[in-house]
Amino acid sequence: MEHARCPYVKENAPLPTNIKEALPKDVSIKIQQIHDDGSLSAEQKMERIDSIICTLPENVIDQIPDPPEVAQLPADVRQRVKQIERQQGKSFSTKFEEIMKYVDTLPEGTKSAAKNIFH
Protein backbone atom coordinates (compact mmCIF):
# COMPACT_ATOMS: atom_id res chain seq x y z
CA MET A 1 0.00 0.00 0.00
CA GLU A 2 1.26 3.46 -0.79
CA HIS A 3 1.70 5.83 2.14
CA ALA A 4 -1.69 6.97 3.37
CA ARG A 5 -2.19 10.43 4.76
CA CYS A 6 -4.92 11.29 7.21
CA PRO A 7 -6.26 14.81 6.62
CA TYR A 8 -7.58 14.99 10.19
CA VAL A 9 -4.25 14.67 11.99
CA LYS A 10 -1.11 16.36 10.68
CA GLU A 11 2.33 14.89 11.27
CA ASN A 12 4.32 16.70 14.00
CA ALA A 13 1.38 18.92 14.96
CA PRO A 14 -0.99 18.96 17.90
CA LEU A 15 -4.52 17.70 17.45
CA PRO A 16 -6.47 20.65 15.99
CA THR A 17 -8.54 22.48 18.60
CA ASN A 18 -11.80 22.07 16.70
CA ILE A 19 -11.32 18.29 16.60
CA LYS A 20 -10.16 18.15 20.22
CA GLU A 21 -13.27 20.05 21.32
CA ALA A 22 -15.56 17.66 19.40
CA LEU A 23 -14.18 14.60 21.20
CA PRO A 24 -14.53 13.45 24.79
CA LYS A 25 -11.47 14.62 26.72
CA ASP A 26 -10.14 11.11 27.37
CA VAL A 27 -10.40 10.28 23.65
CA SER A 28 -8.57 13.42 22.54
CA ILE A 29 -5.81 12.66 25.07
CA LYS A 30 -5.46 9.08 23.77
CA ILE A 31 -5.34 10.27 20.17
CA GLN A 32 -2.73 12.92 20.98
CA GLN A 33 -0.61 10.30 22.78
CA ILE A 34 -0.74 8.02 19.74
CA HIS A 35 0.04 10.94 17.46
CA ASP A 36 3.05 11.92 19.57
CA ASP A 37 4.44 8.37 19.87
CA GLY A 38 7.64 8.43 17.82
CA SER A 39 7.97 4.65 17.93
CA LEU A 40 4.90 4.22 15.71
CA SER A 41 4.87 4.53 11.93
CA ALA A 42 2.33 6.84 10.28
CA GLU A 43 0.31 3.76 9.27
CA GLN A 44 0.33 2.39 12.83
CA LYS A 45 -0.80 5.75 14.18
CA MET A 46 -3.67 5.94 11.71
CA GLU A 47 -4.76 2.35 12.45
CA ARG A 48 -4.81 3.04 16.20
CA ILE A 49 -6.58 6.38 15.89
CA ASP A 50 -9.14 4.88 13.52
CA SER A 51 -9.82 2.01 15.93
CA ILE A 52 -10.55 4.55 18.69
CA ILE A 53 -12.79 6.72 16.51
CA CYS A 54 -14.77 3.66 15.37
CA THR A 55 -15.73 2.90 18.98
CA LEU A 56 -17.37 6.29 19.45
CA PRO A 57 -21.13 6.79 19.16
CA GLU A 58 -22.33 8.13 15.79
CA ASN A 59 -23.47 11.40 17.37
CA VAL A 60 -19.92 12.05 18.62
CA ILE A 61 -18.37 11.14 15.27
CA ASP A 62 -20.84 13.50 13.58
CA GLN A 63 -19.39 16.36 15.64
CA ILE A 64 -15.86 15.89 14.25
CA PRO A 65 -15.44 18.69 11.71
CA ASP A 66 -14.05 18.09 8.25
CA PRO A 67 -10.54 19.46 7.73
CA PRO A 68 -10.58 22.58 5.50
CA GLU A 69 -9.25 20.69 2.46
CA VAL A 70 -11.91 17.97 2.80
CA ALA A 71 -14.62 20.61 3.25
CA GLN A 72 -13.74 21.89 -0.25
CA LEU A 73 -14.85 18.62 -1.85
CA PRO A 74 -18.43 18.26 -3.14
CA ALA A 75 -20.96 17.20 -0.48
CA ASP A 76 -21.66 13.85 -2.13
CA VAL A 77 -17.95 13.00 -2.16
CA ARG A 78 -17.55 13.97 1.51
CA GLN A 79 -20.58 11.85 2.40
CA ARG A 80 -19.29 8.77 0.55
CA VAL A 81 -15.84 9.11 2.15
CA LYS A 82 -17.48 9.34 5.59
CA GLN A 83 -19.50 6.19 4.86
CA ILE A 84 -16.30 4.34 4.00
CA GLU A 85 -14.44 5.71 7.03
CA ARG A 86 -17.21 4.59 9.39
CA GLN A 87 -17.29 0.97 8.27
CA GLN A 88 -16.90 -1.21 11.34
CA GLY A 89 -14.57 -4.19 11.32
CA LYS A 90 -12.30 -2.96 8.53
CA SER A 91 -8.73 -1.82 8.98
CA PHE A 92 -7.67 1.72 8.19
CA SER A 93 -5.64 0.43 5.23
CA THR A 94 -8.67 -1.39 3.80
CA LYS A 95 -10.80 1.73 4.19
CA PHE A 96 -8.04 3.81 2.60
CA GLU A 97 -7.92 1.46 -0.40
CA GLU A 98 -11.71 1.73 -0.74
CA ILE A 99 -11.51 5.53 -0.59
CA MET A 100 -8.84 5.55 -3.30
CA LYS A 101 -10.91 3.22 -5.53
CA TYR A 102 -13.85 5.57 -5.08
CA VAL A 103 -11.68 8.62 -5.81
CA ASP A 104 -10.59 7.00 -9.09
CA THR A 105 -14.24 7.02 -10.23
CA LEU A 106 -14.65 10.79 -9.76
CA PRO A 107 -14.56 13.44 -12.50
CA GLU A 108 -11.00 14.59 -13.20
CA GLY A 109 -11.00 17.89 -11.25
CA THR A 110 -12.56 16.35 -8.17
CA LYS A 111 -10.35 13.27 -8.49
CA SER A 112 -7.21 15.41 -8.56
CA ALA A 113 -8.28 17.42 -5.51
CA ALA A 114 -9.22 14.26 -3.59
CA LYS A 115 -5.95 12.50 -4.46
CA ASN A 116 -4.04 15.49 -3.05
CA ILE A 117 -5.94 15.05 0.22
CA PHE A 118 -6.00 11.25 0.51
CA HIS A 119 -2.64 10.11 -0.80
Summary of the structure (lengths in Angstrom):
residues: 119
radius of gyration: 13.8
end to end distance: 10.5
largest distance: 40.7
contacts: 294
relative contact order: 0.16
helix: 60%
strand: 0%
